[in-house]
Amino acid sequence: MFVEVVLSPAAQSTLDALIRALRALPWMTWERHDAEQLHPHMTVAEGTRDRFREVWDFYRGRERRVPGAFDNITILRKRGEADGMDLWEVHRSFRLEGRLGG
């Protein structure tokens, strides 16, 4: 289950600059949901496959707006798959100077 993330202009600018920098790396590979097609989100629940419909129905219509801050960039590395889902681990995190509201 995912939460939509609406980036502030400053956060969007930082993300755009990061993508431009990464595009300059000749060894970097890109998949269909990367770069300009990246959909910022937060994962709020995993492992709910058996109860997905129940959880989805519970949260439908309960939209909430929660302010947040873009204060780090974390690079994940795929470590495998289980039950048809990709498994990821943190490769490295970078704290950003200041906080970019979201």
Secondary structure as the mmCIF struct_conf table of DSSP 4:
data_model
#
loop_
_struct_conf.conf_type_id
_struct_conf.id
_struct_conf.beg_label_comp_id
_struct_conf.beg_label_asym_id
_struct_conf.beg_label_seq_id
_struct_conf.end_label_comp_id
_struct_conf.end_label_asym_id
_struct_conf.end_label_seq_id
STRN STRN1 PHE A 2 GLU A 4
HELX_RH_AL_P HELX_RH_AL_P1 PRO A 9 ARG A 23
TURN_TY1_P TURN_TY1_P1 ALA A 24 ALA A 24
TURN_TY1_P TURN_TY1_P2 PRO A 26 TRP A 27
TURN_TY1_P TURN_TY1_P3 ARG A 32 HIS A 33
BEND BEND1 ASP A 34 ASP A 34
HELX_RH_3T_P HELX_RH_3T_P1 ALA A 35 GLN A 37
STRN STRN2 HIS A 41 THR A 43
BEND BEND2 GLY A 47 GLY A 47
HELX_RH_3T_P HELX_RH_3T_P2 ARG A 49 ARG A 51
HELX_RH_AL_P HELX_RH_AL_P2 PHE A 52 TYR A 59
TURN_TY1_P TURN_TY1_P4 ARG A 60 GLY A 61
STRN STRN3 ALA A 69 ALA A 82
TURN_TY1_P TURN_TY1_P5 ASP A 83 GLY A 84
STRN STRN4 MET A 85 GLY A 101
#
